Amino acid sequence: MGLNDYNLQDAVQKFIDETKHPAQIRENMDYIRVLANMGAHTKTGTNGEILEATREEAEWTLKVIVDLFEYFIIRPAKDKELREKLNQRLIDAGKPGLLPKKPKP
C-alpha cells in the first residue's frame, strides 16, 4: 500500500464507483466531496466573493455522516443480532439452525 492509497479524493471516488453501495449514498458522497473541496480550498464566485458552506449544507453533511454510520456499522450489527435471535429460536424449537449464508459475489 503506497501513499497514493491515502488520498481522500481517490478513496471517495473508489467508494462512489463501487455499485454494491446504495446509489443515494454514493451520490451524496460525490456532493460531500465537492463541499469538502470548497472548504479546504477557498473558492470564489464570479464577483470574487468567497463561497462559504451554508448552515443547511453543514447540517446535511452531518446527516450524510450519520447515514454512513447507519449503513456500515449500525444496520449490519442490528441485522446480525436479529439473525442470531432467529437462529436461537429455531434451535430452541428443535429445528436445525440456519447456517450463515455466503453472499453471492
MDTraj code that builds the backbone (N, CA, C; nanometers):
import mdtraj as md
import numpy as np

residues = "MET GLY LEU ASN ASP TYR ASN LEU GLN ASP ALA VAL GLN LYS PHE ILE ASP GLU THR LYS HIS PRO ALA GLN ILE ARG GLU ASN MET ASP TYR ILE ARG VAL LEU ALA ASN MET GLY ALA HIS THR LYS THR GLY THR ASN GLY GLU ILE LEU GLU ALA THR ARG GLU GLU ALA GLU TRP THR LEU LYS VAL ILE VAL ASP LEU PHE GLU TYR PHE ILE ILE ARG PRO ALA LYS ASP LYS GLU LEU ARG GLU LYS LEU ASN GLN ARG LEU ILE ASP ALA GLY LYS PRO GLY LEU LEU PRO LYS LYS PRO LYS PRO".split()
xyz = np.array([
    [0.0849, -0.1169, 0.0000],
    [0.0000, 0.0000, 0.0000],
    [0.0896, 0.1233, 0.0000],
    [0.0732, 0.2109, -0.0954],
    [0.1569, 0.3291, -0.1062],
    [0.0854, 0.4537, -0.0564],
    [0.1545, 0.5656, -0.0626],
    [0.0967, 0.6910, -0.0166],
    [-0.0267, 0.7315, -0.0972],
    [-0.0329, 0.6929, -0.2228],
    [-0.1480, 0.7283, -0.3053],
    [-0.2768, 0.6644, -0.2549],
    [-0.2649, 0.5559, -0.1778],
    [-0.3830, 0.4885, -0.1254],
    [-0.4512, 0.5701, -0.0161],
    [-0.3868, 0.6777, 0.0291],
    [-0.4427, 0.7584, 0.1367],
    [-0.4974, 0.8916, 0.0878],
    [-0.5099, 0.9095, -0.0411],
    [-0.5651, 1.0310, -0.0994],
    [-0.7169, 1.0275, -0.0825],
    [-0.7712, 1.1240, -0.0080],
    [-0.9142, 1.1249, 0.0212],
    [-0.9983, 1.1331, -0.1056],
    [-0.9561, 1.2159, -0.1984],
    [-1.0291, 1.2309, -0.3249],
    [-1.0422, 1.0956, -0.3954],
    [-0.9323, 1.0210, -0.4032],
    [-0.9343, 0.8902, -0.4693],
    [-1.0168, 0.7893, -0.3910],
    [-1.0066, 0.7932, -0.2580],
    [-1.0825, 0.6995, -0.1747],
    [-1.2325, 0.7217, -0.1915],
    [-1.2744, 0.8480, -0.1959],
    [-1.4163, 0.8781, -0.2157],
    [-1.4597, 0.8323, -0.3542],
    [-1.3763, 0.8544, -0.4551],
    [-1.4114, 0.8113, -0.5906],
    [-1.4246, 0.6598, -0.5985],
    [-1.3348, 0.5876, -0.5329],
    [-1.3449, 0.4410, -0.5309],
    [-1.4767, 0.3972, -0.4692],
    [-1.5156, 0.4625, -0.3597],
    [-1.6434, 0.4308, -0.2950],
    [-1.7593, 0.4569, -0.3903],
    [-1.7572, 0.5722, -0.4564],
    [-1.8650, 0.6088, -0.5494],
    [-1.8738, 0.5084, -0.6636],
    [-1.7594, 0.4605, -0.7107],
    [-1.7566, 0.3674, -0.8234],
    [-1.8046, 0.2273, -0.7874],
    [-1.8063, 0.1932, -0.6599],
    [-1.8491, 0.0593, -0.6176],
    [-2.0013, 0.0535, -0.6139],
    [-2.0590, -0.0065, -0.7162],
    [-2.2042, -0.0080, -0.7310],
    [-2.2744, -0.0972, -0.6289],
    [-2.1985, -0.1698, -0.5469],
    [-2.2623, -0.2515, -0.4424],
    [-2.3208, -0.1628, -0.3326],
    [-2.2724, -0.0390, -0.3223],
    [-2.3262, 0.0546, -0.2233],
    [-2.4520, 0.1205, -0.2803],
    [-2.5464, 0.1577, -0.1923],
    [-2.6693, 0.2231, -0.2400],
    [-2.6385, 0.3497, -0.3198],
    [-2.7122, 0.3675, -0.4273],
    [-2.6900, 0.4819, -0.5173],
    [-2.7032, 0.6143, -0.4443],
    [-2.7991, 0.6270, -0.3536],
    [-2.8190, 0.7536, -0.2833],
    [-2.6969, 0.7895, -0.1996],
    [-2.6382, 0.6919, -0.1320],
    [-2.5204, 0.7195, -0.0504],
    [-2.4025, 0.7573, -0.1404],
    [-2.3861, 0.6853, -0.2520],
    [-2.2755, 0.7162, -0.3434],
    [-2.2913, 0.8564, -0.4014],
    [-2.4125, 0.8922, -0.4390],
    [-2.4364, 1.0254, -0.4958],
    [-2.4103, 1.1332, -0.3901],
    [-2.4563, 1.1096, -0.2674],
    [-2.4325, 1.2068, -0.1607],
    [-2.2831, 1.2241, -0.1344],
    [-2.2077, 1.1161, -0.1416],
    [-2.0628, 1.1249, -0.1200],
    [-1.9962, 1.2122, -0.2257],
    [-2.0474, 1.2088, -0.3466],
    [-1.9926, 1.2933, -0.4519],
    [-2.0130, 1.4406, -0.4161],
    [-2.1312, 1.4746, -0.3658],
    [-2.1585, 1.6120, -0.3253],
    [-2.0756, 1.6510, -0.2027],
    [-2.0599, 1.5576, -0.1088],
    [-1.9777, 1.5840, 0.0096],
    [-1.8346, 1.6171, -0.0337],
    [-1.7859, 1.5443, -0.1319],
    [-1.6504, 1.5697, -0.1820],
    [-1.6394, 1.7127, -0.2346],
    [-1.7392, 1.7582, -0.3084],
    [-1.7381, 1.8945, -0.3623],
    [-1.7407, 1.9962, -0.2485],
    [-1.8280, 1.9733, -0.1485],
    [-1.8339, 2.0649, -0.0340],
    [-1.7015, 2.0667, 0.0421],
    [-1.6413, 1.9506, 0.0600],
    [-1.5137, 1.9424, 0.1326],
    [-1.4049, 2.0182, 0.0572],
    [-1.4015, 2.0031, -0.0732],
    [-1.3024, 2.0760, -0.1525],
    [-1.3257, 2.2271, -0.1449],
    [-1.4530, 2.2666, -0.1381],
    [-1.4847, 2.4076, -0.1254],
    [-1.4308, 2.4619, 0.0071],
    [-1.4422, 2.3812, 0.1122],
    [-1.3952, 2.4238, 0.2433],
    [-1.2439, 2.4213, 0.2553],
    [-1.1828, 2.3249, 0.1900],
    [-1.0373, 2.3095, 0.2004],
    [-0.9623, 2.4076, 0.1113],
    [-1.0236, 2.4443, 0.0016],
    [-0.9588, 2.5344, -0.0941],
    [-1.0544, 2.6494, -0.1209],
    [-1.0159, 2.7680, -0.0848],
    [-1.1036, 2.8840, -0.0988],
    [-1.1541, 2.8943, -0.2425],
    [-1.2841, 2.8977, -0.2549],
    [-1.3478, 2.9141, -0.3860],
    [-1.4172, 3.0494, -0.3880],
    [-1.4147, 3.1123, -0.5019],
    [-1.4803, 3.2414, -0.5160],
    [-1.5826, 3.2347, -0.6275],
    [-1.6847, 3.3179, -0.6124],
    [-1.7871, 3.3282, -0.7143],
    [-1.7425, 3.4187, -0.8271],
    [-1.8319, 3.4427, -0.9206],
    [-1.7978, 3.5242, -1.0373],
    [-1.7659, 3.6689, -1.0004],
    [-1.8181, 3.7157, -0.8866],
    [-1.7919, 3.8527, -0.8417],
    [-1.6751, 3.8601, -0.7437],
    [-1.6039, 3.7491, -0.7251],
    [-1.4900, 3.7475, -0.6353],
    [-1.5246, 3.7200, -0.4896],
    [-1.6545, 3.7016, -0.4593],
    [-1.6931, 3.6747, -0.3216],
    [-1.6543, 3.5311, -0.2839],
    [-1.6151, 3.5125, -0.1581],
    [-1.5755, 3.3797, -0.1097],
    [-1.7009, 3.2957, -0.0891],
    [-1.6992, 3.1751, -0.1450],
    [-1.8117, 3.0829, -0.1295],
    [-1.7916, 3.0018, -0.0024],
    [-1.8770, 3.0255, 0.0944],
    [-1.8700, 2.9515, 0.2199],
    [-1.9837, 2.8510, 0.2253],
    [-1.9605, 2.7434, 0.2987],
    [-2.0667, 2.6453, 0.3185],
    [-2.1776, 2.7102, 0.4003],
    [-2.3005, 2.6801, 0.3644],
    [-2.4144, 2.7337, 0.4381],
    [-2.4455, 2.6434, 0.5575],
    [-2.5260, 2.6946, 0.6471],
    [-2.5701, 2.6136, 0.7624],
    [-2.6425, 2.4874, 0.7132],
    [-2.7269, 2.5051, 0.6126],
    [-2.8015, 2.3910, 0.5570],
    [-2.7065, 2.2846, 0.5021],
    [-2.6015, 2.3273, 0.4321],
    [-2.5037, 2.2327, 0.3785],
    [-2.4282, 2.1613, 0.4910],
    [-2.3948, 2.2351, 0.5968],
    [-2.3250, 2.1741, 0.7101],
    [-2.4139, 2.0711, 0.7792],
    [-2.5396, 2.1056, 0.8004],
    [-2.6326, 2.0114, 0.8637],
    [-2.6537, 1.8886, 0.7756],
    [-2.6643, 1.9092, 0.6459],
    [-2.6826, 1.7965, 0.5538],
    [-2.5597, 1.7068, 0.5552],
    [-2.4408, 1.7668, 0.5633],
    [-2.3171, 1.6899, 0.5696],
    [-2.3189, 1.5988, 0.6925],
    [-2.3622, 1.6515, 0.8062],
    [-2.3725, 1.5695, 0.9277],
    [-2.4730, 1.4565, 0.9092],
    [-2.5823, 1.4833, 0.8389],
    [-2.6820, 1.3794, 0.8126],
    [-2.6214, 1.2681, 0.7270],
    [-2.5422, 1.3054, 0.6281],
    [-2.4777, 1.2060, 0.5424],
    [-2.3811, 1.1209, 0.6249],
    [-2.3097, 1.1826, 0.7178],
    [-2.2191, 1.1074, 0.8046],
    [-2.2978, 1.0084, 0.8896],
    [-2.4116, 1.0509, 0.9430],
    [-2.4978, 0.9605, 1.0202],
    [-2.5448, 0.8458, 0.9300],
    [-2.5815, 0.8760, 0.8064],
    [-2.6232, 0.7713, 0.7116],
    [-2.5116, 0.6695, 0.6891],
    [-2.3872, 0.7179, 0.6812],
    [-2.2739, 0.6267, 0.6616],
    [-2.2542, 0.5368, 0.7833],
    [-2.2662, 0.5927, 0.9041],
    [-2.2578, 0.5097, 1.0251],
    [-2.3686, 0.4055, 1.0256],
    [-2.4877, 0.4472, 0.9872],
    [-2.6018, 0.3548, 0.9816],
    [-2.5731, 0.2421, 0.8823],
    [-2.5243, 0.2772, 0.7661],
    [-2.5002, 0.1792, 0.6593],
    [-2.3883, 0.0819, 0.6940],
    [-2.2756, 0.1343, 0.7454],
    [-2.1587, 0.0496, 0.7686],
    [-2.1536, -0.0162, 0.9062],
    [-2.2130, 0.0452, 1.0082],
    [-2.1942, -0.0046, 1.1444],
    [-2.3253, -0.0492, 1.2093],
    [-2.4222, 0.0396, 1.2153],
    [-2.5432, 0.0118, 1.2926],
    [-2.6294, -0.0954, 1.2280],
    [-2.6630, -0.0784, 1.1002],
    [-2.7512, -0.1746, 1.0337],
    [-2.6912, -0.3151, 1.0304],
    [-2.5634, -0.3336, 0.9951],
    [-2.5074, -0.4694, 0.9975],
    [-2.5127, -0.5323, 1.1366],
    [-2.4876, -0.4528, 1.2408],
    [-2.4917, -0.5067, 1.3774],
    [-2.6341, -0.5461, 1.4158],
    [-2.7323, -0.4636, 1.3803],
    [-2.8727, -0.4962, 1.4095],
    [-2.9167, -0.6201, 1.3326],
    [-2.8780, -0.6290, 1.2052],
    [-2.9130, -0.7459, 1.1242],
    [-2.8535, -0.8726, 1.1839],
    [-2.7276, -0.8662, 1.2258],
    [-2.6610, -0.9821, 1.2849],
    [-2.7326, -1.0254, 1.4119],
    [-2.7679, -0.9297, 1.4966],
    [-2.8370, -0.9605, 1.6213],
    [-2.9716, -1.0290, 1.5933],
    [-3.0467, -0.9780, 1.4966],
    [-3.1751, -1.0363, 1.4629],
    [-3.1596, -1.1774, 1.4066],
    [-3.0594, -1.1971, 1.3207],
    [-3.0356, -1.3313, 1.2655],
    [-2.9995, -1.4301, 1.3763],
    [-2.9169, -1.3859, 1.4726],
    [-2.8786, -1.4732, 1.5834],
    [-3.0001, -1.5097, 1.6693],
    [-3.0889, -1.4137, 1.6930],
    [-3.2104, -1.4409, 1.7707],
    [-3.2997, -1.5409, 1.6977],
    [-3.3171, -1.5218, 1.5676],
    [-3.3987, -1.6144, 1.4892],
    [-3.3372, -1.7530, 1.4894],
    [-3.2071, -1.7602, 1.4732],
    [-3.1369, -1.8884, 1.4742],
    [-3.1581, -1.9595, 1.6080],
    [-3.1482, -1.8858, 1.7187],
    [-3.1661, -1.9449, 1.8509],
    [-3.3097, -1.9925, 1.8702],
    [-3.4056, -1.9167, 1.8198],
    [-3.5466, -1.9597, 1.8272],
    [-3.5666, -2.0909, 1.7550],
    [-3.5049, -2.1060, 1.6384],
    [-3.5164, -2.2311, 1.5629],
    [-3.4558, -2.3472, 1.6421],
    [-3.3375, -2.3242, 1.6976],
    [-3.2703, -2.4285, 1.7760],
    [-3.3538, -2.4643, 1.8985],
    [-3.4081, -2.3652, 1.9680],
    [-3.4913, -2.3893, 2.0862],
    [-3.6177, -2.4664, 2.0510],
    [-3.6657, -2.4513, 1.9280],
    [-3.7856, -2.5224, 1.8825],
    [-3.7513, -2.6604, 1.8269],
    [-3.6254, -2.7005, 1.8381],
    [-3.5847, -2.8317, 1.7893],
    [-3.5604, -2.8376, 1.6401],
    [-3.5518, -2.7257, 1.5769],
    [-3.5269, -2.7192, 1.4325],
    [-3.3778, -2.6980, 1.4099],
    [-3.3296, -2.7332, 1.2920],
    [-3.1881, -2.7052, 1.2652],
    [-3.1668, -2.5541, 1.2532],
    [-3.0589, -2.5082, 1.3109],
    [-3.0268, -2.3667, 1.2999],
    [-2.9878, -2.3320, 1.1575],
    [-2.9966, -2.2062, 1.1279],
    [-2.9560, -2.1603, 0.9948],
    [-2.8059, -2.1424, 0.9911],
    [-2.7455, -2.1955, 0.8898],
    [-2.6022, -2.1727, 0.8709],
    [-2.5836, -2.0367, 0.8058],
    [-2.4791, -1.9663, 0.8428],
    [-2.4554, -1.8375, 0.7743],
    [-2.4392, -1.8625, 0.6247],
    [-2.5111, -1.7863, 0.5478],
    [-2.5035, -1.7963, 0.4021],
    [-2.3936, -1.7043, 0.3508],
    [-2.3187, -1.7527, 0.2567],
    [-2.2169, -1.6683, 0.1940],
    [-2.2830, -1.5861, 0.0844],
    [-2.2642, -1.4538, 0.0878],
    [-2.3252, -1.3706, -0.0169],
    [-2.2654, -1.4021, -0.1534],
    [-2.3505, -1.3921, -0.2547],
    [-2.3028, -1.4117, -0.3914],
    [-2.2175, -1.2935, -0.4317],
    [-2.1093, -1.3195, -0.5071],
    [-2.0221, -1.2080, -0.5481],
    [-2.0895, -1.1102, -0.6392],
])
top = md.Topology()
chain = top.add_chain()
for i, resn in enumerate(residues, 1):
    res = top.add_residue(resn, chain, resSeq=i)
    for name in ("N", "CA", "C"):
        top.add_atom(name, md.element.get_by_symbol(name[0]), res)
traj = md.Trajectory(xyz[None], top)
